[in-house]
């Protein structure tokens, strides 16, 4: 089985964060944590596992910035790596998918000035092999009202050029046809601030984000959602005057908000799998 050190290298965990994970692993009471870790492998129980570990670690003075939870989740990921290999999915998709951990601890540093992990509510889906990164985007299998569905997620480091999006969707279709055929014909559903119709007030019509948005048929609008604050500004909870303006998107949204606008989010179904480009 892949070692914890090898796993950290494979997913490009920053050296400082990897060192903290390895030091944490030496101190953890694995016997106490093991029952909760086993719950990560099923959608029905993964949040039970998270809650159990949160309770276990609540009195741990050394549980700085969530590294106890991160270490347990990476330990659980060692088994998932073997499951990938057994299914024949391969190392590249595993590495691309599990770099989610590295991205999250890096974003924590960008927001708070030091490495940390605070998204344990999200990462169980990759440990349980419900969510895969294929190219630029992530695809999560879910059953809703007894029917299979694929949720399309956009990682913060994704390129949204039409060519990259089209390539990702094509590869995902082939992936599900080969490994999870019960999901092969399902539509891709996306819930994101990137689909907000109010973005037309802050972005030019030909931007990659607007081209991405136009590939979806919107089915639900959520104007009061504020998740975009984390992804756009990396400073959740900041006042409008404190929001950074390093990019034109940040500046435009900040001004729009100061003028009383909302961004929110929307849910859409992918209808243009070519994202406005001609098929090759």
N, C-alpha and C positions, 0 to 999 in steps of 0.2 A: 504494500500500500504506500502511496505517496506520503512523504513526511510533511510535517507542518512547515518546516523550513523550505522544502521544495515547492510546496503549495504557494507560499508567500512570494517566492521568486517567479513562479509561473504566472501569477496574476499581477505581477509588477507592483506589489505593495511597497510603498516608500520605505527605504531602509530603516529610518527611525521608527516608523510604525511597526515594521516587521520585528525589530529588536524588542519593542515593548510587548508584542504578542508572544514571542518566545520566552521572555522573562515571566510574563503572566502565566504561561502554560506550566512553568516550573513550580508555581506557587498554588495553583488552583486545586481545590478538592474535587477531583474528577469523579470520585464515587458519589458525591452529593449531586454533582451536575448531570451525571449520565442519564438518569430517568427523564429529565426535561429535554436533553439533547435529542433523545430518541423521538420526541414528539415533533421535531422539525420536519420530518420526512413526509408528512401528510397535511394537505390543506385543512382537513377537519380538526387537526390538533396543534398546528404549528404555533398559533397564538397562545395556546395553553402552555407550550414550552417556553415561549418568550416571557410570559407572565410569571411562570415558576422560577425562571432564572433571575428575573428582576427582583423578585422577593428574596431569593437566596443571596443575591449580591447587595441588597439594600443597606446592610450594615457593614459592608466591606469598605474600610477606609482607603484601601489601595485601588478600588475600582474607579480610577480616574478616567474621566472622559469615555466611559463605556468599553474599556479594553477587555474587561472580563467577558462581556457579552460577545464582543468581536472574536475573542480567542475561542470561545465555545462554538460559535458559528463556523469559524474556519476549521475547527476540529471536526465538526459534522460534515463539512464539505469534502473532507478526505474520502469518506464513503461515497459521496455523490460522484467524485472523480472516477472511482472504480465502476460505478453504475454506468457512467458515460461510456467508458471503455468496453464494458460488457455488452452494451447495446450497439456498439460500433459507431457512436456519434463522433468520437474523436476528440483530440486534445485542443484543437484550435477553437472550436465553438465553446468548449468548457472555459478556456482561458479568456476568450472575449466576454463570455457571460459573467464570469466570476471576478472580472476586473471591476465590476460594480462595487465591490468592497473597497478597492483602491480608490475609485472615483469618490466614494462617499467620505472616506477619511481625509482625502485631499480637499474636498469641498468644505469639510468641517474646519480645516486649517485656514482656508480662505475666508471663512466667515468669522472665526473666533481666534485665530492666531496660533492655534496648536492642533496637532492631530487628535482626532476623537471619532467616536462612532455613536450616532444617535438615530439610526434608521433600521433598528432591528425589526420593526413592524413590516418592513418591505422585503428584506433579503431572504426570508424563509422561502419565498416562492422559487428562488433559484436552487436552494438546497433540496427542495422537494421535487425538482425537475418539472416544474410547471411553467417556467419562464426561461426563454433562450434568447441570447443576442445573436442575431444573424445579420452580418453586415452592420449597417448603421443603426438599426432599430431592434427593439426587443419585442418578443411575441409570447404572450402568456395564455396558456390553455385554462379555460374555466368552463364550468357547467352552470347555466342559468336557467332556472325553471325546467330542469331536465334536459336542456338542449346545449350542445357544445358551442363554445364561442372562443374566439381568439381576440384578446385585448392587445392592441398595438401601443407600445410605450416608446417614448423618444428620450434616449439618454442625453444628458446635458452636453456631452462631447460629440453628438451626432452631427454629421454633415447633412444638411437638408437640400442639397442640390437635387433637381429632378432625377438626374442620372443615378445618384447614390441611392435615392429612395426607391427607384424602380428596381435597381439591382438587388436591394435588400428584400423587397417583396417577392421578386421572382425566386430568390434563393430560399426564402421562407416557405413558399409554396412547395418547392421540391423537397425541403426538409420534412415538412409535415406529411407529405405523400409517402415518404420513405419510412419515417419512424413513428408517426402517429396518424395513420390514415383516417381515423375517425374524425379528425379535425381538418382534413385536406380541403374540403369544399366549403369551409365556413368563412363567412365574411370577417374582415378585420374591423374592429371597433376601437375607436380612440377617444379618450377623455383627456383633454389638455387645454391649457391656456393658449397654446398655439392655434387652436381652432376658434378662439373667441372672435366673433364678427366685429368687435370693437377695435381690433388691431388695424382695421382699414384706416383708422384715424391717426395712426402713428407710424405706419409703414407704407412704402411705395407699392403700387400694384404689382410690379414685376419682381419683387423681392422673393427669395427662396421660401421664406415663411408663408407668404401669401400664395405662392404656387402650391406649397404643401397643403395649405388650408383648402384651396379650391378643389383638391382631389377628393374631398369628403363631402358627403351629404349630411348636414347637421340635423340631429334628431332631438337634441335637448340643449337649452342654453342655461348657463349658471353664472349670471352676471355678478353675483356677490362673492364668488370664490376668490380667495386671496393667495392660493398656492403659488401663483406666478411670482410673488414677491421673493420667495426663496430662490427660484431659478433665474430670475432676471437680475436681482440686485445682490444676492448672497448675503443679505442683511435682514433676516426676518425680524419684525418688531420695530424697525427703525421708523422714525418720523419722516415725513416727506422731505424736510430740509436736510436730513441726514443721509438720504439715499444717494449712492454714488452716481456719477455721470460720465463714466469712462468710455462708454460706447454711445453711438447715436441712438440705439434702441433704448438704453437706460435714460438718456436725456429726453427723448420724445415721450416715453411713458411717464417719466417724472413730471413733465410739464402738463401732460394730459390729465394726470391725477390732481395736480394743483388747480387745474381748471374745472375740477369737479367730475371728471370722467371716471369710469370703471373699466377694468379689463376683464376680470372674471375668467371663465373657461366655458367650453362647450363639449358635447359628445357628438361624434360623427361616425358614419360608416364609410369606409373607403370604397369609392366607386370608380375612380380613374387610377388604375394600377400602373399606368405609364406616367402619371404625374405631369400630364400635359406635353409629354415628349412623344415623338413618333417611335413606334416599335422598330427595333433593329433586326 
